[in-house]
Amino acid sequence: MKKIAYIEIDTHAEIAADFLDLMKDSKAFSVDYYFSEKIKKQIQGSSENIFLSDSSMILDQLQAKNYDLIIIGTVHRYFNTFLNVTQKYKTAVIVHNLNFSKASRLDLIKNIFKEDIIYRLKLWWKEGLFNASKVYKKANQLLVLDQTFSSSEYQFLPLFYTKDFYQNKNEFLTIVIPGGVSQKRRDYQRVLNVIKNSEESKKIEFVLLGKAKGEELESIEKVAEKFNVTYFTERVSQKDFEIWMKKADVLWCPIQQKTRFFSQEEIYGKTKMTGNIGDAIKFGKMAVFPKNYSSNLGFIIQEKENIIQQFDELKNLKYDFQQDYNKEIVLRNLENLLFRLI
């Protein structure tokens, strides 16, 4: 049996959870997980293979064992530490922002002073910010979570499978918008304008499935006075997230075409994956995306002019998620990839 270490001491707890969930059924690989305390708190359940870690411990922890492959879930911090890992071990790194991974030293210097200056100076002074691109270059393999990004440079990491659950029939057509309620990542101004400018919206329950605050929250509260809008002012727990995702008739994903990570421009669908793709797969839901988002995935539907009418049409449209995203199929594809990486 091959031995793998999966490290997540930074950000993407949901991806680590997906990897852990899938690999529980693997007979070919044994995986040890090294999570920061923040990440471990977000992972449901417990396992004897989960170890608390941080940037000061991880090198000693890896040295004590003999792994065939190290997978780093996120490299957005601790660049000196991760550079050491890539130099000592066979390593694969999941890339979430393609432009950031290629940013030059000069780009990074300029970006320090654009926003979050104190935090970015800390990344430079204590965590080796200027080694960011070196980590990606030194890694044996770069992994991406969106198959459309796969190439000779990036290997597709299959993680998302469709869960099996009973779909109750809703009293109202239920449209769920999953993800953080922020104008930077999703066009909530458009969402609210669409809702309040259509009388048909009163027949629909809209669920903004993420924490809302500031200007977004104020705008939502005004619309919610006249329309059936469910929103949250605290972080949505994983349990509540799953309840609402299972209840959804259709997902609405009004993602911005462009966003920024560390002041580097990233384009959804081209240099950055949206987590809404994984959401749609895991819960077997049709998802409406903006016209400017190009995808050949059969469950992603481009937004029409009359999106309210489109939602009503889509509620009965079925897509065979089990054909492509059955758990056994996804696990087999993941194991085949891991064998190639080793």
Secondary structure as UniProt FT lines:
FT   STRAND          2..8
FT   HELIX           13..23
FT   TURN            24..25
FT   STRAND          29..35
FT   HELIX           37..42
FT   TURN            48..49
FT   STRAND          50..52
FT   TURN            55..57
FT   HELIX           58..63
FT   STRAND          69..72
FT   HELIX           79..88
FT   STRAND          91..94
FT   HELIX           98..101
FT   HELIX           105..112
FT   TURN            113..114
FT   HELIX           117..127
FT   HELIX           129..131
FT   HELIX           132..138
FT   STRAND          141..144
FT   HELIX           147..149
FT   STRAND          154..156
FT   STRAND          173..178
FT   TURN            183..185
FT   HELIX           188..196
FT   HELIX           199..203
FT   STRAND          204..212
FT   HELIX           214..224
FT   TURN            225..226
FT   STRAND          229..232
FT   HELIX           238..247
FT   STRAND          250..252
FT   STRAND          258..261
FT   TURN            262..263
FT   STRAND          264..268
FT   TURN            269..271
FT   HELIX           275..283
FT   STRAND          287..289
FT   TURN            291..292
FT   TURN            298..299
FT   STRAND          300..302
FT   HELIX           307..314
FT   TURN            315..316
FT   HELIX           321..325
FT   HELIX           327..341
//
